[in-house]
Amino acid sequence: MRSIEDMLDEIENANQGAGPDPHTTIEGAGLKAITDAVTRRDQAEDAIEAAVTQARQDGASWTMIGSALGISRQGALKRYGDLIPA
């Protein structure tokens, strides 16, 4: 019988040290749908950050970017302002 420490060590070192892959360890359609949606959300946020960076490089104002995002100028600047070097 394996110890709890051995089992935890196996879990922590799975997937070349990155831990267990939620897509192969989570059972159930609902939980799989959640992990898939989170992956898509993260990819969408990466795409938005790249688009905001490009828009600023192209000369778009924070007002224009906020409008495109459906938020205020201040909200856009607060959320994405650190992406652009001053």
A tleap script that builds the chain and sets N, CA, C and O, in Angstrom:
source leaprc.protein.ff14SB
mol = sequence {
  NMET ARG SER ILE GLU ASP MET LEU ASP GLU
  ILE GLU ASN ALA ASN GLN GLY ALA GLY PRO
  ASP PRO HIE THR THR ILE GLU GLY ALA GLY
  LEU LYS ALA ILE THR ASP ALA VAL THR ARG
  ARG ASP GLN ALA GLU ASP ALA ILE GLU ALA
  ALA VAL THR GLN ALA ARG GLN ASP GLY ALA
  SER TRP THR MET ILE GLY SER ALA LEU GLY
  ILE SER ARG GLN GLY ALA LEU LYS ARG TYR
  GLY ASP LEU ILE PRO CALA
}
set mol.1.N position { 0.842 -1.183 0.000 }
set mol.1.CA position { 0.000 0.000 0.000 }
set mol.1.C position { 0.887 1.246 0.000 }
set mol.1.O position { 1.831 1.351 0.783 }
set mol.2.N position { 0.568 2.186 -0.892 }
set mol.2.CA position { 1.350 3.417 -0.992 }
set mol.2.C position { 0.918 4.402 0.095 }
set mol.2.O position { -0.237 4.431 0.521 }
set mol.3.N position { 1.881 5.199 0.521 }
set mol.3.CA position { 1.573 6.202 1.535 }
set mol.3.C position { 0.911 7.409 0.877 }
set mol.3.O position { 0.968 7.578 -0.341 }
set mol.4.N position { 0.289 8.236 1.694 }
set mol.4.CA position { -0.323 9.467 1.199 }
set mol.4.C position { 0.744 10.358 0.578 }
set mol.4.O position { 0.507 10.993 -0.449 }
set mol.5.N position { 1.920 10.405 1.202 }
set mol.5.CA position { 3.016 11.214 0.673 }
set mol.5.C position { 3.425 10.752 -0.716 }
set mol.5.O position { 3.690 11.578 -1.589 }
set mol.6.N position { 3.482 9.427 -0.935 }
set mol.6.CA position { 3.837 8.894 -2.251 }
set mol.6.C position { 2.792 9.286 -3.292 }
set mol.6.O position { 3.136 9.664 -4.412 }
set mol.7.N position { 1.527 9.196 -2.921 }
set mol.7.CA position { 0.459 9.543 -3.861 }
set mol.7.C position { 0.483 11.039 -4.178 }
set mol.7.O position { 0.329 11.425 -5.337 }
set mol.8.N position { 0.676 11.886 -3.157 }
set mol.8.CA position { 0.761 13.321 -3.394 }
set mol.8.C position { 1.963 13.672 -4.264 }
set mol.8.O position { 1.874 14.534 -5.138 }
set mol.9.N position { 3.079 13.004 -4.024 }
set mol.9.CA position { 4.269 13.231 -4.834 }
set mol.9.C position { 4.007 12.863 -6.291 }
set mol.9.O position { 4.443 13.572 -7.199 }
set mol.10.N position { 3.304 11.768 -6.516 }
set mol.10.CA position { 2.974 11.347 -7.882 }
set mol.10.C position { 2.083 12.387 -8.573 }
set mol.10.O position { 2.278 12.699 -9.747 }
set mol.11.N position { 1.107 12.915 -7.834 }
set mol.11.CA position { 0.206 13.919 -8.401 }
set mol.11.C position { 0.976 15.192 -8.731 }
set mol.11.O position { 0.824 15.747 -9.819 }
set mol.12.N position { 1.806 15.658 -7.791 }
set mol.12.CA position { 2.537 16.903 -7.991 }
set mol.12.C position { 3.542 16.812 -9.133 }
set mol.12.O position { 3.838 17.820 -9.774 }
set mol.13.N position { 4.066 15.631 -9.395 }
set mol.13.CA position { 5.088 15.473 -10.420 }
set mol.13.C position { 4.534 14.968 -11.746 }
set mol.13.O position { 5.299 14.698 -12.672 }
set mol.14.N position { 3.234 14.840 -11.847 }
set mol.14.CA position { 2.618 14.404 -13.096 }
set mol.14.C position { 2.816 15.471 -14.160 }
set mol.14.O position { 3.024 16.642 -13.841 }
set mol.15.N position { 2.752 15.071 -15.412 }
set mol.15.CA position { 2.797 16.013 -16.537 }
set mol.15.C position { 4.104 16.817 -16.528 }
set mol.15.O position { 4.085 18.043 -16.643 }
set mol.16.N position { 5.223 16.126 -16.392 }
set mol.16.CA position { 6.560 16.733 -16.350 }
set mol.16.C position { 6.658 17.833 -15.287 }
set mol.16.O position { 7.259 18.880 -15.528 }
set mol.17.N position { 6.077 17.597 -14.134 }
set mol.17.CA position { 6.179 18.525 -13.020 }
set mol.17.C position { 5.137 19.617 -13.003 }
set mol.17.O position { 5.088 20.404 -12.058 }
set mol.18.N position { 4.299 19.686 -14.027 }
set mol.18.CA position { 3.271 20.729 -14.086 }
set mol.18.C position { 2.020 20.346 -13.311 }
set mol.18.O position { 1.093 21.148 -13.197 }
set mol.19.N position { 1.986 19.144 -12.786 }
set mol.19.CA position { 0.809 18.675 -12.069 }
set mol.19.C position { -0.140 17.962 -13.008 }
set mol.19.O position { 0.104 17.869 -14.211 }
set mol.20.N position { -1.212 17.465 -12.449 }
set mol.20.CA position { -2.153 16.697 -13.272 }
set mol.20.C position { -2.823 17.567 -14.334 }
set mol.20.O position { -3.111 18.742 -14.106 }
set mol.21.N position { -3.061 16.972 -15.480 }
set mol.21.CA position { -3.776 17.658 -16.557 }
set mol.21.C position { -5.265 17.568 -16.254 }
set mol.21.O position { -5.820 16.469 -16.223 }
set mol.22.N position { -5.932 18.717 -16.028 }
set mol.22.CA position { -7.342 18.652 -15.648 }
set mol.22.C position { -8.223 17.997 -16.694 }
set mol.22.O position { -9.275 17.450 -16.360 }
set mol.23.N position { -7.814 18.042 -17.953 }
set mol.23.CA position { -8.636 17.434 -19.003 }
set mol.23.C position { -8.598 15.913 -18.950 }
set mol.23.O position { -9.512 15.260 -19.454 }
set mol.24.N position { -7.569 15.341 -18.356 }
set mol.24.CA position { -7.508 13.880 -18.275 }
set mol.24.C position { -7.817 13.375 -16.883 }
set mol.24.O position { -8.050 12.179 -16.709 }
set mol.25.N position { -7.827 14.253 -15.871 }
set mol.25.CA position { -8.076 13.792 -14.512 }
set mol.25.C position { -9.460 14.160 -14.001 }
set mol.25.O position { -9.924 13.575 -13.022 }
set mol.26.N position { -10.130 15.113 -14.636 }
set mol.26.CA position { -11.464 15.509 -14.190 }
set mol.26.C position { -12.492 14.650 -14.901 }
set mol.26.O position { -12.479 14.510 -16.124 }
set mol.27.N position { -13.370 14.088 -14.116 }
set mol.27.CA position { -14.412 13.250 -14.689 }
set mol.27.C position { -15.732 13.996 -14.668 }
set mol.27.O position { -15.976 14.820 -13.787 }
set mol.28.N position { -16.561 13.711 -15.619 }
set mol.28.CA position { -17.874 14.321 -15.677 }
set mol.28.C position { -17.935 15.401 -16.741 }
set mol.28.O position { -17.019 16.210 -16.887 }
set mol.29.N position { -19.035 15.397 -17.482 }
set mol.29.CA position { -19.199 16.338 -18.587 }
set mol.29.C position { -19.227 17.786 -18.107 }
set mol.29.O position { -18.674 18.662 -18.772 }
set mol.30.N position { -19.854 18.048 -16.979 }
set mol.30.CA position { -19.946 19.413 -16.481 }
set mol.30.C position { -18.595 19.990 -16.119 }
set mol.30.O position { -18.287 21.125 -16.483 }
set mol.31.N position { -17.775 19.214 -15.398 }
set mol.31.CA position { -16.460 19.701 -15.011 }
set mol.31.C position { -15.546 19.846 -16.212 }
set mol.31.O position { -14.746 20.779 -16.269 }
set mol.32.N position { -15.651 18.938 -17.176 }
set mol.32.CA position { -14.854 19.064 -18.396 }
set mol.32.C position { -15.259 20.320 -19.157 }
set mol.32.O position { -14.408 21.028 -19.695 }
set mol.33.N position { -16.565 20.597 -19.199 }
set mol.33.CA position { -17.040 21.807 -19.881 }
set mol.33.C position { -16.477 23.061 -19.207 }
set mol.33.O position { -16.142 24.033 -19.884 }
set mol.34.N position { -16.373 23.041 -17.881 }
set mol.34.CA position { -15.806 24.188 -17.165 }
set mol.34.C position { -14.348 24.378 -17.542 }
set mol.34.O position { -13.938 25.492 -17.868 }
set mol.35.N position { -13.553 23.309 -17.504 }
set mol.35.CA position { -12.133 23.452 -17.825 }
set mol.35.C position { -11.945 23.893 -19.274 }
set mol.35.O position { -11.038 24.671 -19.570 }
set mol.36.N position { -12.788 23.408 -20.175 }
set mol.36.CA position { -12.709 23.846 -21.576 }
set mol.36.C position { -13.043 25.326 -21.708 }
set mol.36.O position { -12.372 26.053 -22.441 }
set mol.37.N position { -14.082 25.775 -20.999 }
set mol.37.CA position { -14.481 27.177 -21.059 }
set mol.37.C position { -13.396 28.085 -20.473 }
set mol.37.O position { -13.133 29.162 -21.009 }
set mol.38.N position { -12.770 27.658 -19.384 }
set mol.38.CA position { -11.705 28.442 -18.776 }
set mol.38.C position { -10.522 28.562 -19.739 }
set mol.38.O position { -9.916 29.628 -19.847 }
set mol.39.N position { -10.196 27.483 -20.432 }
set mol.39.CA position { -9.117 27.519 -21.423 }
set mol.39.C position { -9.445 28.523 -22.524 }
set mol.39.O position { -8.593 29.321 -22.914 }
set mol.40.N position { -10.682 28.485 -23.025 }
set mol.40.CA position { -11.089 29.430 -24.068 }
set mol.40.C position { -11.085 30.867 -23.552 }
set mol.40.O position { -10.704 31.785 -24.278 }
set mol.41.N position { -11.508 31.069 -22.296 }
set mol.41.CA position { -11.494 32.408 -21.703 }
set mol.41.C position { -10.066 32.948 -21.622 }
set mol.41.O position { -9.811 34.106 -21.952 }
set mol.42.N position { -9.141 32.098 -21.179 }
set mol.42.CA position { -7.740 32.520 -21.072 }
set mol.42.C position { -7.161 32.862 -22.441 }
set mol.42.O position { -6.411 33.828 -22.580 }
set mol.43.N position { -7.511 32.067 -23.448 }
set mol.43.CA position { -7.045 32.348 -24.802 }
set mol.43.C position { -7.644 33.655 -25.322 }
set mol.43.O position { -6.961 34.428 -25.994 }
set mol.44.N position { -8.911 33.900 -25.014 }
set mol.44.CA position { -9.562 35.138 -25.443 }
set mol.44.C position { -8.912 36.342 -24.759 }
set mol.44.O position { -8.698 37.372 -25.398 }
set mol.45.N position { -8.599 36.222 -23.476 }
set mol.45.CA position { -7.957 37.338 -22.763 }
set mol.45.C position { -6.580 37.629 -23.358 }
set mol.45.O position { -6.193 38.789 -23.496 }
set mol.46.N position { -5.839 36.570 -23.711 }
set mol.46.CA position { -4.539 36.775 -24.371 }
set mol.46.C position { -4.715 37.515 -25.691 }
set mol.46.O position { -3.931 38.406 -26.017 }
set mol.47.N position { -5.751 37.141 -26.455 }
set mol.47.CA position { -6.009 37.799 -27.737 }
set mol.47.C position { -6.405 39.261 -27.537 }
set mol.47.O position { -5.994 40.126 -28.311 }
set mol.48.N position { -7.198 39.540 -26.507 }
set mol.48.CA position { -7.597 40.923 -26.223 }
set mol.48.C position { -6.381 41.749 -25.839 }
set mol.48.O position { -6.223 42.876 -26.308 }
set mol.49.N position { -5.518 41.197 -24.987 }
set mol.49.CA position { -4.309 41.928 -24.590 }
set mol.49.C position { -3.438 42.244 -25.802 }
set mol.49.O position { -2.901 43.347 -25.908 }
set mol.50.N position { -3.295 41.295 -26.707 }
set mol.50.CA position { -2.503 41.535 -27.915 }
set mol.50.C position { -3.158 42.602 -28.781 }
set mol.50.O position { -2.470 43.450 -29.350 }
set mol.51.N position { -4.485 42.565 -28.884 }
set mol.51.CA position { -5.198 43.548 -29.699 }
set mol.51.C position { -5.107 44.944 -29.087 }
set mol.51.O position { -4.954 45.927 -29.811 }
set mol.52.N position { -5.200 45.037 -27.766 }
set mol.52.CA position { -5.074 46.337 -27.110 }
set mol.52.C position { -3.667 46.893 -27.334 }
set mol.52.O position { -3.500 48.074 -27.639 }
set mol.53.N position { -2.672 46.043 -27.180 }
set mol.53.CA position { -1.293 46.472 -27.421 }
set mol.53.C position { -1.134 46.982 -28.845 }
set mol.53.O position { -0.532 48.033 -29.063 }
set mol.54.N position { -1.666 46.252 -29.810 }
set mol.54.CA position { -1.579 46.659 -31.209 }
set mol.54.C position { -2.313 47.969 -31.450 }
set mol.54.O position { -1.818 48.848 -32.155 }
set mol.55.N position { -3.503 48.094 -30.856 }
set mol.55.CA position { -4.277 49.318 -31.037 }
set mol.55.C position { -3.521 50.533 -30.488 }
set mol.55.O position { -3.514 51.593 -31.114 }
set mol.56.N position { -2.890 50.381 -29.328 }
set mol.56.CA position { -2.104 51.495 -28.768 }
set mol.56.C position { -0.919 51.820 -29.672 }
set mol.56.O position { -0.611 52.989 -29.902 }
set mol.57.N position { -0.257 50.785 -30.182 }
set mol.57.CA position { 0.871 51.015 -31.085 }
set mol.57.C position { 0.417 51.700 -32.363 }
set mol.57.O position { 1.179 52.447 -32.977 }
set mol.58.N position { -0.819 51.448 -32.764 }
set mol.58.CA position { -1.388 52.078 -33.956 }
set mol.58.C position { -1.907 53.485 -33.679 }
set mol.58.O position { -2.357 54.173 -34.595 }
set mol.59.N position { -1.847 53.918 -32.410 }
set mol.59.CA position { -2.253 55.272 -32.062 }
set mol.59.C position { -3.652 55.426 -31.513 }
set mol.59.O position { -4.110 56.555 -31.331 }
set mol.60.N position { -4.349 54.339 -31.241 }
set mol.60.CA position { -5.705 54.436 -30.686 }
set mol.60.C position { -5.647 54.999 -29.271 }
set mol.60.O position { -4.740 54.677 -28.504 }
set mol.61.N position { -6.610 55.834 -28.933 }
set mol.61.CA position { -6.689 56.408 -27.589 }
set mol.61.C position { -7.328 55.389 -26.642 }
set mol.61.O position { -7.957 54.421 -27.071 }
set mol.62.N position { -7.147 55.638 -25.345 }
set mol.62.CA position { -7.786 54.766 -24.352 }
set mol.62.C position { -9.303 54.899 -24.426 }
set mol.62.O position { -10.017 53.950 -24.104 }
set mol.63.N position { -9.805 56.053 -24.841 }
set mol.63.CA position { -11.251 56.220 -25.019 }
set mol.63.C position { -11.761 55.296 -26.118 }
set mol.63.O position { -12.786 54.634 -25.957 }
set mol.64.N position { -11.035 55.257 -27.239 }
set mol.64.CA position { -11.438 54.391 -28.357 }
set mol.64.C position { -11.336 52.916 -27.965 }
set mol.64.O position { -12.211 52.116 -28.296 }
set mol.65.N position { -10.270 52.569 -27.264 }
set mol.65.CA position { -10.086 51.177 -26.840 }
set mol.65.C position { -11.175 50.786 -25.847 }
set mol.65.O position { -11.765 49.710 -25.952 }
set mol.66.N position { -11.439 51.667 -24.881 }
set mol.66.CA position { -12.498 51.384 -23.917 }
set mol.66.C position { -13.831 51.174 -24.595 }
set mol.66.O position { -14.584 50.266 -24.241 }
set mol.67.N position { -14.124 52.018 -25.575 }
set mol.67.CA position { -15.375 51.892 -26.322 }
set mol.67.C position { -15.459 50.539 -27.029 }
set mol.67.O position { -16.503 49.887 -27.009 }
set mol.68.N position { -14.360 50.123 -27.650 }
set mol.68.CA position { -14.342 48.832 -28.343 }
set mol.68.C position { -14.521 47.674 -27.368 }
set mol.68.O position { -15.103 46.646 -27.713 }
set mol.69.N position { -14.019 47.847 -26.157 }
set mol.69.CA position { -14.132 46.799 -25.136 }
set mol.69.C position { -15.468 46.841 -24.397 }
set mol.69.O position { -15.823 45.902 -23.684 }
set mol.70.N position { -16.204 47.939 -24.574 }
set mol.70.CA position { -17.472 48.083 -23.862 }
set mol.70.C position { -17.285 48.535 -22.420 }
set mol.70.O position { -18.131 48.279 -21.563 }
set mol.71.N position { -16.159 49.216 -22.161 }
set mol.71.CA position { -15.880 49.737 -20.829 }
set mol.71.C position { -15.423 51.188 -20.959 }
set mol.71.O position { -15.240 51.692 -22.067 }
set mol.72.N position { -15.242 51.842 -19.839 }
set mol.72.CA position { -14.814 53.242 -19.866 }
set mol.72.C position { -13.333 53.357 -20.228 }
set mol.72.O position { -12.585 52.379 -20.202 }
set mol.73.N position { -12.934 54.595 -20.569 }
set mol.73.CA position { -11.526 54.876 -20.823 }
set mol.73.C position { -10.702 54.519 -19.595 }
set mol.73.O position { -9.641 53.905 -19.700 }
set mol.74.N position { -11.208 54.914 -18.425 }
set mol.74.CA position { -10.497 54.640 -17.188 }
set mol.74.C position { -10.383 53.137 -16.927 }
set mol.74.O position { -9.346 52.655 -16.471 }
set mol.75.N position { -11.441 52.413 -17.214 }
set mol.75.CA position { -11.418 50.964 -17.026 }
set mol.75.C position { -10.406 50.291 -17.936 }
set mol.75.O position { -9.688 49.381 -17.519 }
set mol.76.N position { -10.353 50.746 -19.190 }
set mol.76.CA position { -9.396 50.179 -20.146 }
set mol.76.C position { -7.969 50.474 -19.716 }
set mol.76.O position { -7.104 49.600 -19.753 }
set mol.77.N position { -7.732 51.710 -19.308 }
set mol.77.CA position { -6.395 52.100 -18.877 }
set mol.77.C position { -5.964 51.336 -17.629 }
set mol.77.O position { -4.825 50.880 -17.527 }
set mol.78.N position { -6.885 51.204 -16.688 }
set mol.78.CA position { -6.566 50.487 -15.450 }
set mol.78.C position { -6.265 49.019 -15.723 }
set mol.78.O position { -5.332 48.454 -15.153 }
set mol.79.N position { -7.058 48.403 -16.597 }
set mol.79.CA position { -6.902 46.968 -16.841 }
set mol.79.C position { -5.725 46.649 -17.757 }
set mol.79.O position { -5.033 45.653 -17.545 }
set mol.80.N position { -5.489 47.477 -18.769 }
set mol.80.CA position { -4.504 47.140 -19.792 }
set mol.80.C position { -3.336 48.111 -19.885 }
set mol.80.O position { -2.421 47.898 -20.681 }
set mol.81.N position { -3.350 49.166 -19.093 }
set mol.81.CA position { -2.325 50.187 -19.181 }
set mol.81.C position { -0.912 49.675 -18.914 }
set mol.81.O position { 0.052 50.202 -19.469 }
set mol.82.N position { -0.784 48.668 -18.081 }
set mol.82.CA position { 0.556 48.126 -17.775 }
set mol.82.C position { 1.153 47.335 -18.940 }
set mol.82.O position { 2.341 47.013 -18.924 }
set mol.83.N position { 0.344 47.022 -19.938 }
set mol.83.CA position { 0.862 46.267 -21.088 }
set mol.83.C position { 1.758 47.132 -21.978 }
set mol.83.O position { 2.646 46.632 -22.670 }
set mol.84.N position { 1.503 48.427 -21.941 }
set mol.84.CA position { 2.163 49.349 -22.854 }
set mol.84.C position { 3.245 50.113 -22.089 }
set mol.84.O position { 2.934 50.787 -21.107 }
set mol.85.N position { 4.507 50.022 -22.515 }
set mol.85.CA position { 5.539 50.802 -21.855 }
set mol.85.C position { 5.277 52.302 -22.014 }
set mol.85.O position { 4.834 52.760 -23.066 }
set mol.86.N position { 5.554 53.040 -20.970 }
set mol.86.CA position { 5.310 54.491 -21.000 }
set mol.86.C position { 6.302 55.209 -21.886 }
set mol.86.O position { 6.237 56.431 -22.022 }
savepdb mol mol.pdb
quit
